[in-house]
Amino acid sequence: GQQLNQSPQSMFIQEGEDVSMNCTSSSIFNTWLWYKQDPGEGPVLLIALYKAGELTSNGRLTAQFGITRKDSFLNISASIPSDVGIYFCAGQLGGNQFYFGTGTSLTVIP
Amino acid sequence: GAGVSQTPSNKVTEKGKYVELRCDPISGHTALYWYRQSLGQGPEFLIYFQGTGAADDSGLPNDRFFAVRPEGSVSTLKIQRTERGDSAVYLCASSTGHPYNEQFFGPGTRLTVL
């Protein structure tokens, strides 16, 4: 299957700090998605990106679809304790197959 | 409203046994997906249903895995002759069917093969 490289693998930050994580692929994707997964739960969609270069915000979250269509980043501003969890990027080539990254584990220290 | 539900939440079985995992999608969602998530990994696509038919089963790892959705709603993932390597969380997601529509995930079934 497709390989999505997500970095960093884990992050430990102080409450109030900003966070940035990214995802790269060797393949060109039509859609990039960012999900958050809490323990014992399924992933929840945070932001969806449909066009190369698109920059989209959702509250304190901002994500961009890279111009080359092979990468995307997610920023979280002013982190709070409930931001703790695992963040996944996912790409859609076409059709209905979605490929997920390996995740970034975020820990927010109060 | 009710989200995607999956049963059982946990399943422990012995190597070689047969298991069935159930997914109840959100009412009215025509598209249904199964994923497998191993520890420390992201979800891995297994199969996609549009209505009653499996539109894409290219992610099923081998012929021990099979899934059905006979009435276009509830789906069952069936694993024959389970192996220890099948141990993972199996996630189900549903959507309204448009390619750009959000997939809503269930909490998953944690399968442990001893």
gemmi code that builds the backbone of each chain (N, CA, C; Angstrom):
import gemmi

chains = {
    "A": [
        ("GLY", (0.812, -1.201, 0.000), (0.000, 0.000, 0.000), (0.849, 1.256, 0.000)),
        ("GLN", (0.190, 2.389, -0.008), (0.885, 3.661, -0.029), (1.512, 3.951, 1.323)),
        ("GLN", (2.660, 4.637, 1.276), (3.383, 4.965, 2.492), (3.227, 6.453, 2.768)),
        ("LEU", (2.660, 6.799, 3.927), (2.595, 8.173, 4.371), (3.511, 8.324, 5.582)),
        ("ASN", (4.494, 9.193, 5.463), (5.452, 9.402, 6.539), (5.024, 10.597, 7.368)),
        ("GLN", (4.777, 10.331, 8.637), (4.263, 11.372, 9.500), (5.314, 11.714, 10.545)),
        ("SER", (5.519, 12.997, 10.796), (6.499, 13.406, 11.794), (6.031, 14.658, 12.528)),
        ("PRO", (6.475, 14.821, 13.791), (7.282, 13.855, 14.523), (6.420, 12.673, 14.983)),
        ("GLN", (7.070, 11.644, 15.484), (6.353, 10.464, 15.966), (5.638, 10.788, 17.277)),
        ("SER", (6.283, 11.636, 18.116), (5.666, 12.039, 19.372), (6.139, 13.438, 19.755)),
        ("MET", (5.305, 14.101, 20.534), (5.614, 15.460, 20.978), (5.161, 15.639, 22.417)),
        ("PHE", (6.012, 16.299, 23.194), (5.671, 16.656, 24.572), (5.792, 18.174, 24.670)),
        ("ILE", (4.691, 18.857, 24.935), (4.721, 20.322, 24.943), (4.022, 20.855, 26.181)),
        ("GLN", (4.325, 22.106, 26.489), (3.667, 22.793, 27.591), (2.343, 23.359, 27.110)),
        ("GLU", (1.384, 23.351, 27.997), (0.092, 23.961, 27.686), (0.307, 25.400, 27.224)),
        ("GLY", (-0.394, 25.784, 26.176), (-0.264, 27.136, 25.646), (0.673, 27.240, 24.459)),
        ("GLU", (1.526, 26.242, 24.267), (2.456, 26.268, 23.134), (1.736, 25.890, 21.841)),
        ("ASP", (2.344, 26.295, 20.732), (1.831, 25.906, 19.425), (2.486, 24.590, 18.996)),
        ("VAL", (1.784, 23.850, 18.154), (2.237, 22.529, 17.704), (2.214, 22.493, 16.184)),
        ("SER", (3.189, 21.828, 15.601), (3.176, 21.635, 14.156), (3.596, 20.213, 13.839)),
        ("MET", (2.850, 19.558, 12.970), (3.182, 18.208, 12.535), (2.937, 18.119, 11.035)),
        ("ASN", (3.636, 17.183, 10.378), (3.445, 17.102, 8.936), (3.438, 15.677, 8.430)),
        ("CYS", (3.073, 15.573, 7.186), (2.876, 14.280, 6.549), (3.381, 14.389, 5.118)),
        ("THR", (4.186, 13.413, 4.696), (4.685, 13.418, 3.329), (4.460, 12.066, 2.684)),
        ("SER", (4.383, 12.087, 1.369), (4.148, 10.856, 0.629), (4.911, 10.899, -0.677)),
        ("SER", (5.197, 9.738, -1.219), (5.814, 9.668, -2.538), (4.751, 9.730, -3.632)),
        ("SER", (3.483, 9.603, -3.234), (2.384, 9.624, -4.197), (1.639, 10.944, -4.140)),
        ("ILE", (0.988, 11.280, -5.210), (0.143, 12.471, -5.290), (-1.253, 12.102, -4.832)),
        ("PHE", (-1.779, 12.852, -3.869), (-3.119, 12.586, -3.363), (-4.112, 13.647, -3.817)),
        ("ASN", (-5.378, 13.242, -3.971), (-6.439, 14.170, -4.343), (-7.028, 14.876, -3.140)),
        ("THR", (-6.954, 14.216, -1.999), (-7.539, 14.743, -0.775), (-6.601, 14.429, 0.383)),
        ("TRP", (-6.447, 15.386, 1.286), (-5.709, 15.148, 2.528), (-6.662, 15.372, 3.692)),
        ("LEU", (-6.559, 14.494, 4.686), (-7.421, 14.579, 5.849), (-6.563, 14.508, 7.102)),
        ("TRP", (-7.018, 15.159, 8.151), (-6.369, 15.052, 9.455), (-7.397, 14.578, 10.476)),
        ("TYR", (-7.006, 13.535, 11.242), (-7.867, 12.933, 12.249), (-7.189, 12.985, 13.613)),
        ("LYS", (-8.012, 12.932, 14.656), (-7.517, 12.770, 16.038), (-8.166, 11.522, 16.619)),
        ("GLN", (-7.348, 10.721, 17.298), (-7.859, 9.495, 17.903), (-7.534, 9.485, 19.391)),
        ("ASP", (-8.566, 9.309, 20.197), (-8.397, 9.159, 21.638), (-8.359, 7.670, 21.979)),
        ("PRO", (-7.776, 7.303, 23.105), (-7.682, 5.879, 23.475), (-9.035, 5.200, 23.501)),
        ("GLY", (-9.130, 4.044, 22.867), (-10.373, 3.272, 22.877), (-11.457, 3.808, 21.969)),
        ("GLU", (-11.115, 4.790, 21.153), (-12.102, 5.377, 20.247), (-11.606, 5.284, 18.811)),
        ("GLY", (-12.543, 5.492, 17.886), (-12.139, 5.585, 16.498), (-11.664, 6.992, 16.175)),
        ("PRO", (-10.966, 7.165, 15.060), (-10.514, 8.507, 14.667), (-11.687, 9.437, 14.388)),
        ("VAL", (-11.482, 10.721, 14.691), (-12.481, 11.749, 14.423), (-11.874, 12.763, 13.463)),
        ("LEU", (-12.604, 13.085, 12.411), (-12.087, 14.016, 11.408), (-11.970, 15.428, 11.978)),
        ("LEU", (-10.804, 16.042, 11.755), (-10.571, 17.420, 12.193), (-10.703, 18.389, 11.031)),
        ("ILE", (-9.978, 18.101, 9.972), (-9.934, 19.001, 8.809), (-9.795, 18.155, 7.548)),
        ("ALA", (-10.483, 18.584, 6.478), (-10.366, 17.951, 5.167), (-9.889, 18.995, 4.164)),
        ("LEU", (-8.968, 18.593, 3.297), (-8.379, 19.498, 2.296), (-8.562, 18.884, 0.923)),
        ("TYR", (-9.060, 19.670, -0.042), (-9.429, 19.115, -1.335), (-8.659, 19.692, -2.513)),
        ("LYS", (-7.920, 20.792, -2.294), (-7.226, 21.426, -3.414), (-5.783, 21.708, -3.035)),
        ("ALA", (-4.881, 21.515, -3.994), (-3.479, 21.825, -3.759), (-3.338, 23.289, -3.375)),
        ("GLY", (-2.554, 23.533, -2.310), (-2.353, 24.891, -1.830), (-3.403, 25.365, -0.847)),
        ("GLU", (-4.478, 24.625, -0.696), (-5.573, 25.046, 0.184), (-5.099, 25.142, 1.628)),
        ("LEU", (-5.487, 26.216, 2.288), (-5.204, 26.425, 3.706), (-6.544, 26.532, 4.410)),
        ("THR", (-6.785, 25.670, 5.368), (-8.092, 25.609, 6.035), (-7.922, 25.658, 7.544)),
        ("SER", (-8.790, 26.403, 8.199), (-8.761, 26.488, 9.661), (-10.041, 25.949, 10.261)),
        ("ASN", (-9.889, 25.398, 11.476), (-11.024, 24.912, 12.247), (-10.720, 25.242, 13.702)),
        ("GLY", (-11.161, 26.421, 14.147), (-10.828, 26.869, 15.497), (-9.337, 27.111, 15.629)),
        ("ARG", (-8.711, 26.403, 16.577), (-7.262, 26.557, 16.783), (-6.424, 25.705, 15.834)),
        ("LEU", (-7.071, 24.966, 14.967), (-6.378, 24.088, 14.032), (-6.273, 24.743, 12.665)),
        ("THR", (-5.105, 24.579, 12.036), (-4.905, 25.040, 10.667), (-4.168, 23.949, 9.915)),
        ("ALA", (-4.621, 23.668, 8.712), (-3.962, 22.642, 7.912), (-3.800, 23.148, 6.488)),
        ("GLN", (-2.768, 22.655, 5.818), (-2.551, 23.041, 4.424), (-2.281, 21.816, 3.564)),
        ("PHE", (-2.782, 21.877, 2.354), (-2.584, 20.867, 1.317), (-1.405, 21.355, 0.494)),
        ("GLY", (-0.301, 20.608, 0.490), (0.896, 21.061, -0.196), (0.698, 21.258, -1.692)),
        ("ILE", (1.446, 22.183, -2.247), (1.351, 22.501, -3.676), (1.660, 21.281, -4.543)),
        ("THR", (2.613, 20.469, -4.100), (2.982, 19.288, -4.888), (1.967, 18.165, -4.753)),
        ("ARG", (1.024, 18.319, -3.840), (-0.006, 17.326, -3.494), (0.580, 16.076, -2.853)),
        ("LYS", (1.834, 16.188, -2.400), (2.482, 15.052, -1.758), (2.707, 15.285, -0.274)),
        ("ASP", (2.217, 16.411, 0.242), (2.445, 16.660, 1.656), (1.359, 17.562, 2.237)),
        ("SER", (1.293, 17.544, 3.563), (0.330, 18.376, 4.273), (0.856, 18.632, 5.675)),
        ("PHE", (0.472, 19.752, 6.264), (0.827, 19.984, 7.657), (-0.398, 20.364, 8.459)),
        ("LEU", (-0.290, 20.144, 9.765), (-1.341, 20.531, 10.713), (-0.697, 21.334, 11.829)),
        ("ASN", (-1.251, 22.498, 12.098), (-0.808, 23.322, 13.223), (-1.923, 23.420, 14.252)),
        ("ILE", (-1.534, 23.371, 15.521), (-2.462, 23.600, 16.612), (-1.925, 24.775, 17.413)),
        ("SER", (-2.721, 25.795, 17.578), (-2.252, 26.962, 18.322), (-2.761, 26.907, 19.754)),
        ("ALA", (-1.955, 27.479, 20.665), (-2.338, 27.614, 22.076), (-2.888, 26.307, 22.634)),
        ("SER", (-2.062, 25.280, 22.651), (-2.519, 23.932, 23.038), (-3.139, 23.919, 24.433)),
        ("ILE", (-4.100, 23.025, 24.598), (-4.783, 22.821, 25.874), (-4.742, 21.331, 26.215)),
        ("PRO", (-4.958, 20.964, 27.463), (-4.843, 19.541, 27.841), (-5.692, 18.584, 27.008)),
        ("SER", (-6.852, 19.006, 26.572), (-7.722, 18.092, 25.805), (-7.226, 17.863, 24.382)),
        ("ASP", (-6.144, 18.530, 23.987), (-5.546, 18.254, 22.669), (-4.746, 16.954, 22.689)),
        ("VAL", (-4.540, 16.391, 23.863), (-3.800, 15.133, 23.989), (-4.463, 14.054, 23.142)),
        ("GLY", (-3.646, 13.292, 22.426), (-4.171, 12.204, 21.620), (-3.202, 11.876, 20.503)),
        ("ILE", (-3.652, 11.036, 19.591), (-2.829, 10.679, 18.441), (-3.458, 11.298, 17.199)),
        ("TYR", (-2.644, 11.998, 16.443), (-3.106, 12.683, 15.240), (-2.635, 11.904, 14.016)),
        ("PHE", (-3.555, 11.641, 13.117), (-3.247, 10.913, 11.890), (-3.543, 11.776, 10.683)),
        ("CYS", (-2.640, 11.719, 9.710), (-2.973, 12.249, 8.390), (-3.486, 11.087, 7.557)),
        ("ALA", (-4.258, 11.398, 6.551), (-4.758, 10.376, 5.630), (-4.867, 11.005, 4.253)),
        ("GLY", (-4.547, 10.222, 3.247), (-4.638, 10.707, 1.882), (-5.546, 9.814, 1.058)),
        ("GLN", (-6.238, 10.445, 0.115), (-7.101, 9.706, -0.793), (-6.570, 9.891, -2.203)),
        ("LEU", (-6.273, 8.752, -2.876), (-5.748, 8.829, -4.234), (-6.849, 9.119, -5.227)),
        ("GLY", (-7.947, 8.490, -5.019), (-9.076, 8.514, -5.936), (-9.895, 7.318, -5.540)),
        ("GLY", (-11.045, 7.159, -6.049), (-11.866, 6.053, -5.590), (-12.184, 6.220, -4.123)),
        ("ASN", (-12.160, 5.134, -3.396), (-12.573, 5.191, -1.993), (-11.547, 4.614, -1.044)),
        ("GLN", (-10.304, 4.520, -1.470), (-9.262, 4.042, -0.577), (-8.572, 5.221, 0.087)),
        ("PHE", (-8.508, 5.131, 1.413), (-7.820, 6.146, 2.204), (-6.614, 5.508, 2.869)),
        ("TYR", (-5.464, 6.182, 2.794), (-4.228, 5.678, 3.368), (-3.844, 6.562, 4.544)),
        ("PHE", (-3.560, 5.937, 5.677), (-3.270, 6.664, 6.902), (-1.776, 6.666, 7.208)),
        ("GLY", (-1.328, 7.768, 7.829), (0.029, 7.832, 8.345), (0.154, 7.037, 9.629)),
        ("THR", (1.353, 7.024, 10.187), (1.629, 6.235, 11.385), (1.286, 6.982, 12.666)),
        ("GLY", (0.927, 8.246, 12.563), (0.440, 8.981, 13.711), (1.489, 9.803, 14.435)),
        ("THR", (1.046, 10.887, 15.040), (1.859, 11.706, 15.937), (1.170, 11.734, 17.286)),
        ("SER", (1.871, 11.255, 18.302), (1.322, 11.233, 19.653), (1.636, 12.560, 20.339)),
        ("LEU", (0.587, 13.253, 20.781), (0.759, 14.560, 21.415), (0.440, 14.477, 22.896)),
        ("THR", (1.387, 14.937, 23.706), (1.174, 15.046, 25.151), (1.285, 16.513, 25.529)),
        ("VAL", (0.294, 17.038, 26.226), (0.290, 18.430, 26.662), (0.465, 18.459, 28.171)),
        ("ILE", (1.501, 19.119, 28.613), (1.805, 19.187, 30.042), (1.179, 20.452, 30.622)),
        ("PRO", (0.298, 20.313, 31.605), (-0.393, 21.488, 32.154), (0.574, 22.438, 32.861)),
    ],
    "B": [
        ("GLY", (-27.748, 11.984, 17.616), (-28.140, 10.723, 17.019), (-27.094, 9.650, 17.273)),
        ("ALA", (-27.440, 8.418, 16.992), (-26.526, 7.309, 17.232), (-25.410, 7.335, 16.205)),
        ("GLY", (-24.210, 7.026, 16.703), (-23.070, 6.941, 15.816), (-22.885, 5.527, 15.329)),
        ("VAL", (-21.715, 5.238, 14.787), (-21.376, 3.893, 14.346), (-21.102, 3.043, 15.592)),
        ("SER", (-21.724, 1.878, 15.640), (-21.456, 0.998, 16.772), (-20.845, -0.299, 16.274)),
        ("GLN", (-19.999, -0.892, 17.108), (-19.331, -2.131, 16.757), (-19.418, -3.098, 17.933)),
        ("THR", (-19.686, -4.346, 17.612), (-19.733, -5.372, 18.643), (-19.005, -6.622, 18.182)),
        ("PRO", (-18.370, -7.344, 19.119), (-18.137, -6.937, 20.508), (-17.062, -5.851, 20.585)),
        ("SER", (-16.888, -5.266, 21.739), (-15.820, -4.276, 21.887), (-14.471, -4.979, 22.017)),
        ("ASN", (-14.506, -6.167, 22.605), (-13.303, -6.989, 22.744), (-13.635, -8.428, 22.406)),
        ("LYS", (-12.686, -9.090, 21.737), (-12.883, -10.500, 21.408), (-11.549, -11.214, 21.576)),
        ("VAL", (-11.557, -12.213, 22.426), (-10.365, -13.043, 22.613), (-10.690, -14.419, 22.066)),
        ("THR", (-9.832, -14.940, 21.215), (-10.077, -16.236, 20.617), (-8.775, -17.008, 20.539)),
        ("GLU", (-8.890, -18.264, 20.224), (-7.713, -19.106, 20.089), (-7.326, -19.244, 18.627)),
        ("LYS", (-6.074, -19.416, 18.395), (-5.557, -19.631, 17.041), (-6.338, -20.743, 16.364)),
        ("GLY", (-6.738, -20.480, 15.118), (-7.457, -21.478, 14.351), (-8.968, -21.340, 14.408)),
        ("LYS", (-9.492, -20.528, 15.332), (-10.928, -20.367, 15.467), (-11.470, -19.372, 14.437)),
        ("TYR", (-12.791, -19.376, 14.324), (-13.510, -18.463, 13.421), (-14.134, -17.345, 14.246)),
        ("VAL", (-14.052, -16.095, 13.741), (-14.670, -14.980, 14.454), (-15.491, -14.119, 13.503)),
        ("GLU", (-16.504, -13.479, 14.071), (-17.323, -12.525, 13.333), (-17.350, -11.215, 14.106)),
        ("LEU", (-17.134, -10.134, 13.399), (-17.162, -8.809, 13.996), (-18.267, -8.017, 13.303)),
        ("ARG", (-19.064, -7.330, 14.113), (-20.249, -6.666, 13.565), (-20.105, -5.151, 13.585)),
        ("CYS", (-20.666, -4.519, 12.553), (-20.674, -3.060, 12.470), (-22.084, -2.581, 12.151)),
        ("ASP", (-22.591, -1.655, 12.973), (-23.868, -0.996, 12.705), (-23.579, 0.443, 12.287)),
        ("PRO", (-23.747, 0.772, 11.023), (-23.396, 2.125, 10.574), (-24.465, 3.135, 10.984)),
        ("ILE", (-24.189, 4.387, 10.740), (-25.175, 5.434, 10.968), (-26.323, 5.226, 9.985)),
        ("SER", (-27.533, 5.344, 10.485), (-28.711, 5.108, 9.660), (-28.695, 6.005, 8.422)),
        ("GLY", (-28.895, 5.384, 7.266), (-28.941, 6.147, 6.021), (-27.611, 6.257, 5.302)),
        ("HIS", (-26.530, 5.877, 5.962), (-25.219, 5.926, 5.308), (-25.095, 4.741, 4.355)),
        ("THR", (-24.807, 5.039, 3.098), (-24.732, 3.973, 2.104), (-23.335, 3.373, 1.998)),
        ("ALA", (-22.332, 4.129, 2.371), (-20.956, 3.644, 2.267), (-20.472, 3.131, 3.612)),
        ("LEU", (-19.757, 2.012, 3.587), (-19.239, 1.411, 4.811), (-17.833, 0.896, 4.549)),
        ("TYR", (-16.940, 1.156, 5.483), (-15.536, 0.787, 5.356), (-15.103, -0.062, 6.553)),
        ("TRP", (-14.226, -1.000, 6.291), (-13.536, -1.729, 7.366), (-12.042, -1.411, 7.281)),
        ("TYR", (-11.451, -1.170, 8.461), (-10.014, -0.933, 8.582), (-9.462, -1.838, 9.680)),
        ("ARG", (-8.161, -2.088, 9.599), (-7.469, -2.807, 10.666), (-6.379, -1.883, 11.200)),
        ("GLN", (-6.278, -1.775, 12.521), (-5.285, -0.910, 13.133), (-4.441, -1.724, 14.096)),
        ("SER", (-3.180, -1.913, 13.730), (-2.251, -2.598, 14.613), (-1.662, -1.588, 15.587)),
        ("LEU", (-1.105, -2.096, 16.675), (-0.582, -1.242, 17.735), (0.475, -0.285, 17.188)),
        ("GLY", (0.276, 1.004, 17.462), (1.256, 1.999, 17.037), (1.202, 2.369, 15.574)),
        ("GLN", (0.163, 1.914, 14.885), (0.026, 2.191, 13.451), (-1.268, 2.926, 13.162)),
        ("GLY", (-1.350, 3.479, 11.977), (-2.603, 4.071, 11.536), (-3.529, 3.006, 10.983)),
        ("PRO", (-4.801, 3.332, 10.816), (-5.734, 2.366, 10.233), (-5.313, 1.964, 8.827)),
        ("GLU", (-5.520, 0.689, 8.516), (-5.184, 0.133, 7.208), (-6.466, -0.321, 6.531)),
        ("PHE", (-6.706, 0.186, 5.330), (-7.933, -0.118, 4.593), (-8.054, -1.612, 4.309)),
        ("LEU", (-9.254, -2.152, 4.530), (-9.525, -3.549, 4.214), (-10.525, -3.670, 3.058)),
        ("ILE", (-11.717, -3.074, 3.241), (-12.784, -3.266, 2.262), (-13.755, -2.103, 2.348)),
        ("TYR", (-14.409, -1.817, 1.214), (-15.375, -0.729, 1.123), (-16.648, -1.257, 0.469)),
        ("PHE", (-17.790, -0.966, 1.074), (-19.103, -1.321, 0.542), (-19.826, -0.061, 0.105)),
        ("GLN", (-20.474, -0.147, -1.036), (-21.441, 0.864, -1.449), (-22.765, 0.120, -1.557)),
        ("GLY", (-23.647, 0.384, -0.600), (-24.876, -0.403, -0.540), (-24.567, -1.823, -0.099)),
        ("THR", (-25.079, -2.791, -0.817), (-24.883, -4.194, -0.443), (-23.621, -4.801, -1.026)),
        ("GLY", (-23.066, -4.179, -2.026), (-21.942, -4.775, -2.724), (-20.586, -4.274, -2.260)),
        ("ALA", (-19.614, -5.175, -2.292), (-18.238, -4.793, -1.959), (-17.630, -4.125, -3.186)),
        ("ALA", (-17.514, -2.791, -3.137), (-17.006, -2.050, -4.286), (-15.498, -2.164, -4.419)),
        ("ASP", (-14.820, -2.420, -3.297), (-13.362, -2.504, -3.314), (-12.929, -3.370, -2.141)),
        ("ASP", (-12.436, -4.564, -2.416), (-11.969, -5.455, -1.344), (-10.473, -5.709, -1.456)),
        ("SER", (-9.785, -4.793, -2.117), (-8.373, -5.004, -2.402), (-7.497, -4.968, -1.152)),
        ("GLY", (-8.011, -4.467, -0.036), (-7.225, -4.410, 1.183), (-7.299, -5.657, 2.046)),
        ("LEU", (-8.182, -6.580, 1.720), (-8.258, -7.821, 2.502), (-6.948, -8.579, 2.353)),
        ("PRO", (-6.309, -8.964, 3.451), (-4.961, -9.525, 3.371), (-4.891, -10.902, 2.714)),
        ("ASN", (-5.913, -11.712, 2.858), (-5.918, -13.048, 2.251), (-7.337, -13.590, 2.281)),
        ("ASP", (-7.491, -14.812, 1.775), (-8.843, -15.347, 1.640), (-9.434, -15.845, 2.959)),
        ("ARG", (-8.726, -15.680, 4.063), (-9.339, -16.007, 5.357), (-10.286, -14.896, 5.803)),
        ("PHE", (-10.149, -13.739, 5.182), (-10.961, -12.573, 5.536), (-12.091, -12.404, 4.528)),
        ("PHE", (-13.281, -12.155, 5.061), (-14.433, -11.972, 4.198), (-15.410, -11.035, 4.906)),
        ("ALA", (-16.114, -10.213, 4.165), (-17.091, -9.314, 4.773), (-18.359, -9.297, 3.947)),
        ("VAL", (-19.483, -9.104, 4.621), (-20.776, -9.060, 3.954), (-21.580, -7.884, 4.479)),
        ("ARG", (-22.538, -7.481, 3.662), (-23.464, -6.404, 4.042), (-24.777, -6.677, 3.299)),
        ("PRO", (-25.474, -7.750, 3.678), (-26.573, -8.288, 2.872), (-27.746, -7.344, 2.636)),
        ("GLU", (-28.033, -6.453, 3.560), (-29.178, -5.566, 3.394), (-28.759, -4.112, 3.264)),
        ("GLY", (-27.499, -3.885, 3.053), (-27.022, -2.520, 2.847), (-26.934, -1.690, 4.098)),
        ("SER", (-26.998, -2.342, 5.258), (-26.883, -1.603, 6.513), (-25.793, -2.249, 7.362)),
        ("VAL", (-26.171, -3.181, 8.229), (-25.211, -3.864, 9.095), (-24.216, -4.656, 8.256)),
        ("SER", (-22.961, -4.646, 8.706), (-21.933, -5.426, 8.023), (-21.247, -6.337, 9.032)),
        ("THR", (-20.798, -7.487, 8.540), (-20.064, -8.443, 9.368), (-18.739, -8.754, 8.696)),
        ("LEU", (-17.671, -8.627, 9.456), (-16.337, -9.024, 8.997), (-16.067, -10.402, 9.573)),
        ("LYS", (-15.717, -11.336, 8.706), (-15.535, -12.719, 9.128), (-14.085, -13.119, 8.909)),
        ("ILE", (-13.505, -13.723, 9.910), (-12.120, -14.184, 9.807), (-12.084, -15.671, 10.133)),
        ("GLN", (-11.605, -16.445, 9.178), (-11.503, -17.894, 9.368), (-10.096, -18.259, 9.816)),
        ("ARG", (-9.984, -19.359, 10.526), (-8.683, -19.924, 10.916), (-7.754, -18.811, 11.417)),
        ("THR", (-8.207, -18.127, 12.451), (-7.466, -16.968, 12.939), (-6.022, -17.311, 13.289)),
        ("GLU", (-5.158, -16.336, 13.070), (-3.744, -16.450, 13.385), (-3.371, -15.337, 14.363)),
        ("ARG", (-2.261, -15.531, 15.086), (-1.860, -14.540, 16.084), (-1.643, -13.171, 15.438)),
        ("GLY", (-1.174, -13.162, 14.198), (-0.946, -11.918, 13.478), (-2.211, -11.159, 13.130)),
        ("ASP", (-3.373, -11.786, 13.317), (-4.636, -11.095, 13.066), (-5.020, -10.187, 14.238)),
        ("SER", (-4.318, -10.312, 15.344), (-4.618, -9.491, 16.520), (-4.440, -8.012, 16.177)),
        ("ALA", (-5.486, -7.234, 16.413), (-5.487, -5.806, 16.059), (-6.834, -5.239, 16.486)),
        ("VAL", (-6.977, -3.925, 16.307), (-8.283, -3.296, 16.452), (-8.897, -3.182, 15.061)),
        ("TYR", (-10.120, -3.669, 14.921), (-10.809, -3.600, 13.642), (-11.830, -2.471, 13.720)),
        ("LEU", (-11.634, -1.481, 12.864), (-12.473, -0.283, 12.859), (-13.442, -0.313, 11.684)),
        ("CYS", (-14.623, 0.168, 11.936), (-15.631, 0.319, 10.898), (-15.947, 1.808, 10.779)),
        ("ALA", (-16.212, 2.268, 9.575), (-16.599, 3.658, 9.356), (-17.722, 3.692, 8.336)),
        ("SER", (-18.581, 4.695, 8.429), (-19.628, 4.855, 7.421), (-19.677, 6.300, 6.957)),
        ("SER", (-20.220, 6.494, 5.767), (-20.395, 7.842, 5.239), (-21.610, 7.854, 4.324)),
        ("THR", (-21.983, 9.038, 3.881), (-23.171, 9.139, 3.042), (-22.922, 8.630, 1.632)),
        ("GLY", (-21.659, 8.394, 1.306), (-21.380, 7.756, 0.031), (-20.707, 8.639, -0.978)),
        ("HIS", (-20.878, 9.957, -0.837), (-20.153, 10.852, -1.742), (-18.682, 10.720, -1.401)),
        ("PRO", (-17.816, 10.694, -2.405), (-16.393, 10.491, -2.127), (-15.786, 11.499, -1.174)),
        ("TYR", (-16.318, 12.734, -1.157), (-15.706, 13.724, -0.288), (-16.347, 13.797, 1.078)),
        ("ASN", (-17.330, 12.968, 1.344), (-18.032, 13.070, 2.614), (-17.265, 12.411, 3.742)),
        ("GLU", (-17.458, 12.952, 4.909), (-16.731, 12.519, 6.089), (-17.050, 11.086, 6.458)),
        ("GLN", (-16.036, 10.328, 6.800), (-16.215, 8.989, 7.338), (-16.333, 9.095, 8.850)),
        ("PHE", (-17.365, 8.509, 9.404), (-17.556, 8.465, 10.851), (-17.143, 7.081, 11.338)),
        ("PHE", (-16.200, 7.058, 12.262), (-15.657, 5.800, 12.732), (-16.380, 5.309, 13.985)),
        ("GLY", (-16.466, 3.991, 14.105), (-16.902, 3.370, 15.341), (-15.733, 3.235, 16.295)),
        ("PRO", (-15.988, 2.745, 17.512), (-14.925, 2.626, 18.514), (-13.990, 1.450, 18.270)),
        ("GLY", (-14.384, 0.550, 17.368), (-13.521, -0.574, 17.051), (-13.798, -1.815, 17.890)),
        ("THR", (-13.357, -2.952, 17.359), (-13.344, -4.217, 18.097), (-11.893, -4.623, 18.251)),
        ("ARG", (-11.477, -4.811, 19.502), (-10.103, -5.272, 19.748), (-10.096, -6.787, 19.702)),
        ("LEU", (-9.427, -7.356, 18.708), (-9.340, -8.813, 18.553), (-7.974, -9.278, 19.038)),
        ("THR", (-8.000, -10.254, 19.931), (-6.770, -10.870, 20.425), (-6.818, -12.355, 20.104)),
        ("VAL", (-5.828, -12.831, 19.374), (-5.747, -14.247, 19.032), (-4.606, -14.860, 19.838)),
        ("LEU", (-4.967, -15.809, 20.684), (-3.963, -16.416, 21.578), (-3.262, -17.604, 20.926)),
    ],
}
model = gemmi.Model(1)
for chain_id, residues in chains.items():
    chain = gemmi.Chain(chain_id)
    for i, (resn, *xyz) in enumerate(residues, 1):
        res = gemmi.Residue()
        res.name, res.seqid = resn, gemmi.SeqId(i, " ")
        for name, pos in zip(("N", "CA", "C"), xyz):
            atom = gemmi.Atom()
            atom.name, atom.element = name, gemmi.Element(name[0])
            atom.pos, atom.b_iso = gemmi.Position(*pos), 0.0
            res.add_atom(atom)
        chain.add_residue(res)
    model.add_chain(chain)
structure = gemmi.Structure()
structure.add_model(model)
structure.setup_entities()
